[in-house]
Each structure stands twice: as C-alpha cells, then as structure tokens.
C-alpha cells in the first residue's frame, strides 16, 4: 500500500482528526487541568444529578471500566461527590460539587474555542455538512462498541409520545435529532 492510499483511508483520517481535537482541547483547557472526557462527564453529571457510573458510561459513550479512573480523578479534584443510592447502598450516585459547577462555567468558553478552531479551516457550509455526516456515521455505528450511546437512545425512545413508534419500526427511534440521523437502524432492547 502506498502512503497516499493510507492518508486517504477513513480510519487514518478519523485518527488524525482525534489527534487534532485532543491537541486543541489540551491547549485551550490546560489552565483548567481538565481532559475532554472529564469535561463530558461533568456535563453529563450536571444534566443528570444522581446518575450512577454505568449510566454515565452510556451517556458519554466511554468504557465503564476506564470511567472509574475518570470519576476518581474528578472526585479527588473535589469536582464531584459520590453518595450511596437510597435503594441500594452498593450503587454510588454522582453529583456535581459547587467547584465542579464553577469549573463548568469557567471552562465553557475554552471548550467553545476548541470547537471553533477544529472547524475554522472549513467553509461554513462544509462545517455543517461535516457535522451532519459525522452524526450520521457515529449513530449508524453506535452499537459497534460496548461504550455506545445506547442508554441515551433508549432514554429518547422512552420519551416518545405513546404510539409514536406504531405503524413504523417499533424499535427504531425517529422523533429525536439522533433518531432521525439513524432512521432505519434498529436499536437493540436492553
């Protein structure tokens, strides 16, 4: 295989895009001592107070076994608190601390700059097209990894109005932005 062939492969291009995204995030957010996965976890915990680690894994599409280290680091930085579930003391529920909430507010402009810098070289129409195609690609491959967004898709499917799926595929979510992008793709029941 020639190097030009390698450089045109989607897998290689996605890996390079991830490297660029990570480098920009690190550069913009270095002062906050925060990784992109830690940021995603903080956003998800803020939006879902009392979430457990398994559900958090599904919300941010991150491997459950690796997420434990992320949670420990966030807790060590006093950005989150873990509390036992009232129903099952073995399950720890996650909550954002006041410091975590303050950090989310402080880091948001830097995270937005990362997004702008990633897309900056592209024309505005190409930016929109790239995002739409990436959403479609990710949704259509959602069940490829164990750390998929399945729990989010299931949550959105549960929020469908009664009977919305009738007459169509009962296990396909089409009423949400994510569901529309994955129209026709079956969502595995859990």
Backbone bond lengths (Angstrom), bond angles and torsions (degrees), N, CA, C in turn:
res aa  C-N    CA-C-N  psi(-1)  N-CA   C-N-CA  omega(-1)  CA-C   N-CA-C  phi
1 X - - - 1.440 - - 1.533 108.66 -
2 X 1.294 116.12 135.76 1.460 121.54 177.83 1.523 109.58 -81.64
3 X 1.332 115.54 153.21 1.465 119.83 179.34 1.520 111.58 -59.21
4 X 1.328 118.04 -35.84 1.469 120.48 178.51 1.524 110.57 -60.58
5 X 1.348 116.23 -36.36 1.465 119.91 177.11 1.526 110.31 -65.07
6 X 1.334 116.43 -43.85 1.461 120.62 178.45 1.525 110.72 -59.87
7 X 1.322 116.52 -45.14 1.464 121.03 -176.79 1.525 112.94 -65.11
8 X 1.321 117.59 -17.51 1.464 121.15 -179.93 1.531 112.53 -100.36
9 X 1.318 118.06 0.22 1.468 121.24 -179.08 1.528 109.96 -76.00
10 X 1.348 118.05 136.40 1.464 120.09 -179.09 1.524 113.29 -59.76
11 X 1.310 117.88 -38.28 1.463 120.15 179.37 1.519 111.89 -62.41
12 X 1.326 116.13 -43.44 1.463 120.82 178.62 1.529 110.14 -64.56
13 X 1.323 116.93 -43.04 1.465 120.85 -179.29 1.528 111.25 -65.85
14 X 1.321 117.50 -38.83 1.462 120.23 177.46 1.526 110.95 -66.05
15 X 1.329 116.92 -39.64 1.468 120.23 177.24 1.522 110.70 -63.07
16 X 1.319 117.22 -42.86 1.469 121.20 178.53 1.529 110.21 -65.51
17 X 1.325 117.34 -40.45 1.467 120.44 178.56 1.528 110.15 -62.88
18 X 1.340 117.12 -39.57 1.471 121.18 176.81 1.522 110.43 -63.35
19 X 1.331 117.31 -41.61 1.464 120.69 177.73 1.532 110.95 -61.04
20 X 1.317 116.31 -42.63 1.466 120.96 179.36 1.520 110.04 -64.62
21 X 1.321 116.87 -45.94 1.469 121.50 179.24 1.523 111.10 -59.41
22 X 1.326 116.38 -46.08 1.466 120.83 -179.67 1.528 111.00 -63.95
23 X 1.321 117.32 -42.85 1.463 120.88 -179.89 1.531 110.64 -62.69
24 X 1.325 116.90 -43.75 1.464 119.97 179.63 1.529 111.27 -66.73
25 X 1.334 116.83 -40.79 1.469 120.11 178.93 1.531 109.81 -62.62
26 X 1.317 116.01 -45.07 1.468 120.54 -179.79 1.524 110.30 -61.16
27 X 1.311 116.36 -43.64 1.465 121.01 -179.44 1.525 111.76 -63.86
28 X 1.318 117.06 -47.50 1.471 121.14 -176.40 1.527 112.61 -73.40
29 X 1.321 116.89 -33.04 1.467 120.59 -171.89 1.524 113.84 -106.95
30 X 1.325 117.63 8.67 1.470 120.96 -177.59 1.518 111.65 -56.88
31 X 1.313 117.67 -40.21 1.457 121.26 -178.23 1.540 111.69 -63.52
32 X 1.321 116.95 -22.98 1.464 121.50 -178.87 1.528 112.83 -93.06
33 X 1.350 117.83 -5.96 1.464 122.69 -179.81 1.533 110.75 51.60
34 X 1.326 115.18 55.78 1.457 121.53 -174.67 1.520 109.65 -139.29
35 X 1.339 116.77 135.77 1.464 121.14 174.38 1.522 109.16 -93.31
36 X 1.319 116.39 166.68 1.465 119.89 179.85 1.530 111.47 -65.12
37 X 1.324 117.81 -35.31 1.470 120.27 178.18 1.529 110.31 -69.54
38 X 1.335 117.33 -40.30 1.463 119.95 176.25 1.526 110.21 -62.07
39 X 1.322 116.96 -40.71 1.467 120.90 177.30 1.532 110.33 -61.04
40 X 1.326 117.05 -47.69 1.467 120.85 179.47 1.527 110.56 -59.12
41 X 1.330 116.68 -42.07 1.466 120.57 179.06 1.525 111.05 -63.15
42 X 1.330 117.44 -43.15 1.464 120.29 179.01 1.523 111.37 -62.54
43 X 1.319 117.25 -43.04 1.469 121.06 178.55 1.529 109.90 -61.38
44 X 1.332 116.64 -45.97 1.465 120.64 -178.47 1.525 111.68 -65.12
45 X 1.336 117.31 -40.45 1.465 120.44 178.93 1.515 110.29 -68.04
46 X 1.332 116.84 -38.28 1.459 120.63 177.67 1.528 110.68 -62.26
47 X 1.316 116.71 -41.70 1.459 121.02 -178.66 1.528 112.46 -78.63
48 X 1.335 117.01 -21.58 1.468 122.20 -176.65 1.518 110.26 -130.89
49 X 1.334 118.57 64.69 1.466 119.46 -178.24 1.530 110.62 -57.91
50 X 1.326 115.72 136.17 1.455 120.10 -179.08 1.517 113.34 86.75
51 X 1.321 117.56 12.70 1.459 121.29 177.61 1.532 108.70 -70.94
52 X 1.325 116.88 147.64 1.464 119.63 174.42 1.531 108.87 -95.64
53 X 1.313 116.52 167.90 1.465 121.13 -174.15 1.525 112.71 -62.51
54 X 1.322 117.72 -36.07 1.465 120.10 -179.67 1.521 110.45 -64.46
55 X 1.307 116.25 -46.46 1.474 119.60 179.40 1.525 110.13 -67.88
56 X 1.329 117.68 -38.63 1.466 120.53 177.25 1.527 110.33 -58.75
57 X 1.316 116.45 -41.02 1.457 121.15 177.35 1.523 111.04 -55.60
58 X 1.332 116.78 -43.52 1.460 121.17 178.46 1.518 112.56 -69.81
59 X 1.321 117.01 -35.81 1.467 120.63 -178.00 1.520 112.27 -67.40
60 X 1.329 117.11 -34.95 1.469 118.80 -177.90 1.529 112.30 -108.86
61 X 1.329 116.91 6.43 1.472 122.40 178.45 1.522 111.08 53.79
62 X 1.334 115.35 55.48 1.459 120.92 -179.47 1.521 108.20 -131.29
63 X 1.323 116.27 137.02 1.458 122.55 -177.41 1.528 111.59 -51.79
64 X 1.326 116.83 128.43 1.465 122.85 -175.61 1.527 112.34 -59.51
65 X 1.330 118.04 -40.23 1.461 119.48 -177.17 1.528 111.33 -69.04
66 X 1.305 118.30 -34.71 1.461 122.07 178.45 1.523 111.39 -77.65
67 X 1.316 116.41 -28.53 1.467 121.36 -177.81 1.529 111.63 -62.80
68 X 1.328 117.34 -28.10 1.464 120.37 178.94 1.519 112.28 -55.74
69 X 1.325 117.00 -42.04 1.463 121.28 177.99 1.525 111.96 -66.22
70 X 1.321 116.23 -37.50 1.470 120.96 177.68 1.525 109.26 -63.10
71 X 1.322 116.47 -46.11 1.470 121.01 179.97 1.529 110.56 -62.26
72 X 1.324 116.47 -42.74 1.469 119.97 178.83 1.526 111.70 -60.70
73 X 1.343 116.63 -42.51 1.467 119.59 179.59 1.523 111.35 -66.71
74 X 1.327 117.36 -39.53 1.472 119.99 177.84 1.521 111.02 -65.10
75 X 1.321 115.92 -38.72 1.464 120.15 178.57 1.536 110.21 -68.46
76 X 1.327 117.57 -40.71 1.461 121.28 179.19 1.531 111.59 -63.32
77 X 1.331 116.26 -30.43 1.468 121.14 177.64 1.532 111.26 -84.35
78 X 1.331 117.41 2.34 1.462 123.84 -177.95 1.532 112.26 60.55
79 X 1.330 116.43 35.40 1.463 120.94 178.29 1.516 111.86 -95.30
80 X 1.337 116.14 -21.31 1.464 121.47 177.04 1.528 108.94 -138.00
81 X 1.330 114.09 163.18 1.465 121.72 174.04 1.526 107.96 -125.51
82 X 1.320 116.19 143.93 1.473 122.23 173.79 1.522 107.97 -108.79
83 X 1.332 115.24 132.27 1.461 120.47 177.43 1.525 108.49 -132.40
84 X 1.325 117.32 144.94 1.469 118.88 178.71 1.526 111.21 -66.73
85 X 1.313 115.08 146.16 1.461 121.16 176.53 1.526 108.88 -69.04
86 X 1.324 118.34 138.29 1.468 119.82 177.53 1.536 112.19 -62.92
87 X 1.339 117.01 -29.82 1.467 121.44 -178.55 1.524 112.88 -81.74
88 X 1.335 116.81 -33.78 1.465 121.40 -176.01 1.519 107.94 -146.89
89 X 1.316 116.97 104.17 1.467 122.49 -174.40 1.533 112.78 -62.27
90 X 1.330 117.76 -18.14 1.466 120.42 178.74 1.526 111.45 -72.86
91 X 1.328 116.68 -25.09 1.461 121.47 -178.84 1.520 108.88 -88.89
92 X 1.326 115.90 128.02 1.455 121.26 178.11 1.525 109.33 -100.31
93 X 1.313 115.57 129.84 1.460 121.90 179.02 1.525 108.90 -99.52
94 X 1.312 115.70 144.67 1.459 121.62 -173.04 1.523 111.24 -107.78
95 X 1.322 114.58 136.28 1.462 121.95 179.52 1.516 109.03 -135.56
96 X 1.318 116.30 143.72 1.457 121.07 175.16 1.522 109.46 -73.46
97 X 1.308 117.05 137.26 1.465 121.39 175.27 1.533 107.93 -85.29
98 X 1.320 118.01 167.07 1.472 119.16 174.11 1.535 111.85 -56.68
99 X 1.334 117.10 -37.98 1.469 120.11 177.53 1.525 110.87 -64.93
100 X 1.328 117.10 -37.42 1.463 121.35 177.11 1.511 111.81 -64.40
101 X 1.316 116.36 -42.27 1.466 120.84 178.56 1.537 110.07 -64.74
102 X 1.338 116.33 -42.87 1.469 120.57 177.85 1.523 111.05 -61.58
103 X 1.336 116.30 -41.27 1.460 119.61 179.51 1.525 111.00 -64.33
104 X 1.335 117.50 -41.72 1.472 119.84 178.13 1.521 110.84 -57.84
105 X 1.310 116.65 -43.61 1.470 120.32 179.01 1.532 109.90 -63.60
106 X 1.327 116.61 -44.24 1.467 121.12 -176.66 1.522 112.71 -68.63
107 X 1.340 117.87 -36.16 1.463 121.14 -173.67 1.531 112.49 -86.12
108 X 1.315 118.66 -17.65 1.471 121.35 -175.66 1.532 113.23 -54.28
109 X 1.325 120.22 -45.84 1.475 118.23 178.03 1.531 112.88 -60.18
110 X 1.319 117.59 -38.06 1.465 120.76 178.45 1.525 110.80 -65.88
111 X 1.325 116.95 -42.03 1.467 120.66 178.92 1.528 110.34 -64.24
112 X 1.319 117.11 -39.42 1.467 120.25 177.21 1.530 110.87 -64.48
113 X 1.336 116.99 -38.09 1.475 120.04 176.90 1.527 110.47 -62.79
114 X 1.325 117.15 -38.02 1.471 120.11 177.33 1.519 109.69 -58.48
115 X 1.331 116.69 -48.11 1.460 120.46 -177.77 1.532 110.66 -61.23
116 X 1.331 115.64 -42.71 1.470 120.01 179.25 1.525 110.90 -64.11
117 X 1.321 116.64 -42.43 1.465 120.06 -178.35 1.523 112.26 -67.67
118 X 1.327 117.16 -33.98 1.468 120.19 178.12 1.517 109.88 -61.20
119 X 1.318 116.90 -44.05 1.469 121.49 -174.16 1.523 113.82 -92.47
120 X 1.314 117.19 -10.94 1.471 122.50 -173.60 1.529 114.49 -49.33
121 X 1.343 120.45 -41.45 1.472 119.16 -177.55 1.532 114.05 -68.14
122 X 1.321 117.12 -14.91 1.470 120.50 -176.39 1.524 111.70 -92.00
123 X 1.328 115.68 153.86 1.471 121.05 172.45 1.527 108.25 -68.23
124 X 1.327 118.69 151.62 1.475 121.35 -178.64 1.532 113.76 -52.19
125 X 1.314 118.02 -42.86 1.471 119.92 179.89 1.522 110.87 -65.51
126 X 1.331 117.13 -37.00 1.464 121.10 179.42 1.526 110.88 -69.61
127 X 1.339 117.16 -33.84 1.468 120.72 176.80 1.522 110.12 -59.78
128 X 1.322 115.60 -48.21 1.468 120.56 -179.05 1.530 110.35 -62.63
129 X 1.319 116.46 -43.78 1.469 120.77 179.44 1.522 110.98 -62.54
130 X 1.341 116.76 -44.69 1.465 120.39 179.54 1.524 110.67 -59.02
131 X 1.315 116.95 -47.53 1.470 120.72 -179.55 1.527 110.21 -61.15
132 X 1.320 117.56 -45.43 1.468 120.49 179.90 1.523 111.09 -61.21
133 X 1.320 117.46 -43.09 1.467 120.78 179.68 1.525 111.55 -68.37
134 X 1.328 117.58 -37.74 1.465 120.10 178.47 1.529 110.58 -66.57
135 X 1.332 117.29 -41.30 1.468 120.48 176.64 1.528 109.79 -59.91
136 X 1.314 115.97 -46.05 1.462 120.12 179.88 1.533 110.61 -62.03
137 X 1.312 117.80 -46.82 1.466 121.41 -178.74 1.522 111.33 -61.69
138 X 1.336 116.66 -46.62 1.465 120.66 -179.64 1.525 110.91 -63.58
139 X 1.318 117.38 -43.72 1.466 120.16 -179.48 1.527 112.36 -65.77
140 X 1.318 116.63 -38.89 1.460 119.19 -179.58 1.527 112.55 -72.17
141 X 1.332 116.73 -22.39 1.465 121.37 176.36 1.526 111.18 -103.82
142 X 1.302 118.46 13.52 1.463 122.90 -172.95 1.521 113.38 -53.96
143 X 1.314 117.73 -36.75 1.468 119.67 -175.61 1.530 112.78 -92.10
144 X 1.331 117.95 12.49 1.456 121.73 179.38 1.521 111.68 -69.64
145 X 1.328 117.03 -37.20 1.455 121.93 -177.47 1.518 110.79 -111.57
146 X 1.324 117.14 154.47 1.464 118.82 175.96 1.523 111.99 -65.00
147 X 1.337 117.87 -26.22 1.458 120.86 -179.10 1.528 110.40 -93.47
148 X 1.328 115.69 53.08 1.454 120.24 -179.35 1.519 110.18 -83.65
149 X 1.304 115.71 176.46 1.462 121.39 176.83 1.525 110.66 -89.79
150 X 1.322 116.96 26.80 1.448 121.53 -176.37 1.523 112.35 -55.02
151 X 1.316 117.96 -42.16 1.458 119.72 -178.74 1.515 111.00 -62.90
152 X 1.323 117.48 -34.68 1.456 120.72 177.95 1.515 109.48 -69.53
153 X 1.326 116.85 -44.53 1.456 120.60 178.63 1.522 109.39 -61.39
154 X 1.349 117.42 -43.51 1.454 120.64 178.41 1.523 110.83 -62.06
155 X 1.339 117.56 -40.68 1.460 121.40 179.93 1.522 109.81 -63.02
156 X 1.337 116.54 -42.62 1.457 119.68 179.56 1.521 111.01 -67.25
157 X 1.322 117.26 -37.62 1.463 120.33 178.42 1.520 110.09 -64.33
158 X 1.335 116.73 -38.91 1.462 120.82 179.13 1.519 111.24 -66.57
159 X 1.327 116.83 -25.04 1.466 120.58 -179.15 1.522 112.30 -84.62
160 X 1.344 117.42 -5.03 1.466 120.01 178.31 1.511 110.05 -61.08
161 X 1.333 117.15 144.21 1.462 119.57 174.75 1.535 110.06 -60.24
162 X 1.306 116.52 147.90 1.467 121.02 -179.43 1.517 110.08 -53.99
163 X 1.333 115.14 131.25 1.453 120.33 177.16 1.519 113.91 82.32
164 X 1.332 118.80 -1.23 1.464 120.66 -177.21 1.517 111.63 -63.32
165 X 1.324 116.11 -33.25 1.461 118.61 -178.52 1.525 111.85 -85.95
166 X 1.331 117.36 -9.13 1.463 119.69 -179.43 1.513 110.10 -66.34
167 X 1.297 115.00 143.97 1.443 120.20 179.46 1.526 111.78 86.48
168 X 1.293 117.48 -14.05 1.464 122.36 177.20 1.506 107.81 -118.90
169 X 1.291 116.02 -154.00 1.459 120.24 175.70 1.510 107.57 -79.82
170 X 1.325 119.56 117.32 1.449 121.03 -175.91 1.519 114.10 -63.81
171 X 1.314 117.65 -20.43 1.456 118.85 -178.13 1.527 111.97 -110.74
172 X 1.310 117.63 24.14 1.462 122.20 177.86 1.511 108.62 -118.44
173 X 1.317 116.94 128.22 1.448 121.80 179.38 1.523 108.67 -91.13
174 X 1.346 116.99 121.42 1.459 119.14 179.62 1.519 112.75 -128.56
175 X 1.312 119.17 -0.57 1.454 120.82 -177.87 1.513 113.60 -89.46
176 X 1.302 118.78 -1.95 1.455 121.54 -177.71 1.517 109.41 -115.83
177 X 1.308 115.32 163.70 1.458 120.13 177.74 1.522 109.99 -55.94
178 X 1.344 116.46 -46.84 1.455 121.40 -178.79 1.526 109.68 -66.88
179 X 1.332 115.76 -41.36 1.460 119.63 -178.95 1.510 112.15 -65.29
180 X 1.338 116.71 -38.51 1.457 119.98 178.88 1.517 110.73 -63.95
181 X 1.338 116.38 -37.74 1.464 119.59 179.72 1.518 110.95 -66.71
182 X 1.326 116.48 -28.54 1.463 120.54 -177.50 1.520 111.56 -106.16
183 X 1.337 117.22 20.23 1.462 120.71 -177.39 1.523 110.30 -51.39
184 X 1.295 115.26 134.74 1.443 120.99 -179.56 1.519 113.44 91.94
185 X 1.319 118.11 -15.39 1.460 122.01 179.20 1.513 108.49 -89.36
186 X 1.275 116.90 130.10 1.454 120.84 -179.17 1.519 110.69 -77.32
187 X 1.330 115.85 138.94 1.456 122.10 176.30 1.516 106.71 -100.21
188 X 1.323 116.50 122.15 1.462 120.22 -178.00 1.519 109.63 -69.62
189 X 1.335 117.36 133.37 1.466 118.84 175.66 1.512 110.12 -68.74
190 X 1.329 115.77 150.71 1.453 120.11 179.89 1.500 109.86 -103.10
